């Protein structure tokens, strides 16, 4: 079964622009999208250093080894947030601060630009 038939058969609402449908599948991207915007993280977790994005390991968030969730959890714990990463809470708190124009995550940029291409 192709992706269009799967979407048509599901409850997923697709956005059409003429005969164009944008399909994006995000797998483990969410945490790399957050790591791509350290300023947004710092809006809620002030102990995280702004220099985090300049560290070699985090310059390209989509290439982080060992899982982005695990890395983000380690970062929070390293800087004194003992509860670690609570995904839903973290997303609710950090996402409103995200700067969609300056996110370092290439997968985020592709997702953003794809959405823009169908709403123009």
N, C-alpha and C positions, 0 to 999 in steps of 0.2 A: 504494500500500500504506500502511495507517495505522501509527501507531507501535506499537500493540499487536501487530499481525501481524509487524512487524519484530523486536520483542523476542522473540516466541514462536519465530520462525525462527532467532534467533541463539543464541549460547551465553550470553547475558546472563541472569543469575539475577535475577528481580524479586521484590520483597518484597510480599506480599499482606496486606492487612488486610480480611478479608471479601472483598468484590468490588472493593476499592480498590487500585489500583497507583499508586505515585508515580513519575512520570517527570521527570527533570531532566537537561538537557543543558548541560554546562559547556563554554563556549568562551572561552578566554583568561581564565578566572576565577581559576585557581590563584594566579597571581602577585598579583592584586588582593586575594585572600584573605590572602596573606602581608603585603602592604603594610597591610592592615587591622588587623594586630596587630604593631606595631613592637616591643613588648616581647618577643614571641617571637623576632623577628629578632635583637634585641640579646642574647638569651641565647646565641647562637652568634657574633654579629658585634658585639662590644662597642663598636666605634668608631662605629657608626651612632647618631646622636643621638636621644634619646627624643622630642625636639621635631619629628622628621620628620612625625609624624601631625598636627601643628598647622599645618604649612605648607599654604597654600591648595591647592596642586596635589595634595596627598595626603590631604586631609580626607575626600574621597569617592573611595576607591580605584577604584570601578567606572567613574568618568568620566575616568580618566587618558587623555590623548591620546598617540598615538604608540606604543601597545603597552605593556602592563604588564611584559612580559618585558624589553623594552628599558629601561624606566625603572628596574626593579629592578637590572638589570645596571649602569646608569649610577650608581646609588646606591652599589653595592658598590665600584665602581672609584673613585668620588669620595672615599670614605672609606678608601682604601688597600688594598682587597682586589683585588689585581692580576689574579687569575685570573677575576674577573667572576663571572657567574652560571652555575654548573654545576647545572642543574635538579634532577637526581635527588639529588645530594649535598645541595643546599640543602633540598629537601623532607624528606629523611631527618633532617637535623639540626634544622630549625626546627619542623616540624609537632608534635613531642611537647611543645613549649612553648606551643602556641597555646591561648588562652583563648576557648573557644567562646561564652562569654556576652558578651564585650566586643569582639568583632571589629567594626571600623567598616565593613566591606564589606557593603552591602545584599544583594548576591547570595549571599554566604556566609550571612547571616542567614536568607534565604528557603530556602536549601538545608538548613540546620540545622533550621529549624522544620518543613520538609516531612518530614524524617526522623523528627523527634519525633512528628509527627502519625500516622505509621503504626506506631510501636512502642508507643504508649500503649494 
